Amino acid sequence: MKLVSALGLGAAVLIASTSLASAALDYSREKYFVAGKHQIYVWCTGGTGDSSVTVDAANAEDAIRKAVAGKANCWGAWQGLVS
């Protein structure tokens, strides 16, 4: 029973922290093309290295390239412009 409670609490914390982090993001389509701090979710095969990172870049495509540079078998997804 304690394990179920701990898992539930962990899930609630994860959901809350994800919601708070995304509250400061502007993910409207026009922001994809704007220079600034972009948040990119990076995921890699095997589940290693998965994380959200903030990258200064000319636009979202540049930010994705920078976020995955030097990481084998990793891809990035734009989450928004950090405001």
C-alpha positions as CSV (number, residue, x, y, z in Angstrom):
1,M,0.0,0.0,0.0
2,K,2.9,2.4,0.8
3,L,4.4,1.7,-2.7
4,V,1.1,2.7,-4.3
5,S,0.9,5.9,-2.3
6,A,4.5,6.7,-3.1
7,L,3.9,6.1,-6.8
8,G,0.7,8.3,-6.7
9,L,2.6,11.1,-5.0
10,G,5.4,10.9,-7.5
11,A,3.0,11.0,-10.4
12,A,1.3,14.0,-8.9
13,V,4.6,15.9,-8.4
14,L,5.6,15.1,-12.0
15,I,2.3,16.4,-13.4
16,A,2.4,19.5,-11.3
17,S,6.0,20.3,-12.2
18,T,5.3,19.7,-15.9
19,S,2.3,22.0,-15.8
20,L,4.3,24.8,-14.0
21,A,7.2,24.5,-16.5
22,S,4.9,24.8,-19.5
23,A,3.0,27.8,-18.1
24,A,6.0,30.0,-19.0
25,L,6.1,28.8,-22.5
26,D,4.6,30.4,-25.6
27,Y,4.0,27.7,-28.1
28,S,2.1,29.7,-30.6
29,R,3.2,28.8,-34.2
30,E,4.7,32.3,-34.9
31,K,7.1,31.8,-31.9
32,Y,8.6,28.8,-33.7
33,F,10.4,31.2,-36.0
34,V,11.5,33.8,-33.4
35,A,15.0,34.0,-31.9
36,G,15.4,33.5,-28.2
37,K,15.3,30.8,-25.6
38,H,13.5,27.7,-26.8
39,Q,12.6,24.7,-24.7
40,I,13.2,21.4,-26.5
41,Y,12.3,18.0,-25.3
42,V,15.2,15.6,-26.1
43,W,14.6,11.9,-26.2
44,C,17.0,9.1,-27.0
45,T,16.7,5.5,-27.9
46,G,17.0,3.3,-24.8
47,G,15.4,5.9,-22.6
48,T,18.7,7.5,-21.6
49,G,19.1,11.2,-21.8
50,D,15.4,12.1,-22.0
51,S,15.0,15.6,-20.7
52,S,13.7,19.1,-21.5
53,V,16.5,21.7,-22.2
54,T,16.5,25.4,-22.8
55,V,18.6,26.6,-25.8
56,D,19.4,30.1,-27.1
57,A,18.9,29.9,-30.9
58,A,17.8,31.8,-34.0
59,N,14.6,29.8,-34.2
60,A,13.2,26.4,-33.1
61,E,14.9,24.4,-35.8
62,D,18.3,25.8,-34.8
63,A,17.4,25.1,-31.1
64,I,16.6,21.5,-31.9
65,R,19.9,21.1,-33.8
66,K,21.8,22.5,-30.8
67,A,19.9,20.5,-28.3
68,V,20.7,17.1,-29.9
69,A,24.3,18.0,-31.1
70,G,26.8,15.4,-30.1
71,K,24.1,12.9,-28.8
72,A,23.8,9.6,-30.6
73,N,20.3,8.4,-31.5
74,C,18.5,11.4,-30.0
75,W,15.8,13.6,-31.4
76,G,14.2,16.8,-30.3
77,A,10.7,18.2,-30.1
78,W,10.0,21.9,-29.7
79,Q,8.0,22.7,-26.7
80,G,7.8,26.5,-26.9
81,L,9.6,29.8,-26.5
82,V,10.5,30.6,-22.9
83,S,8.9,33.9,-21.9
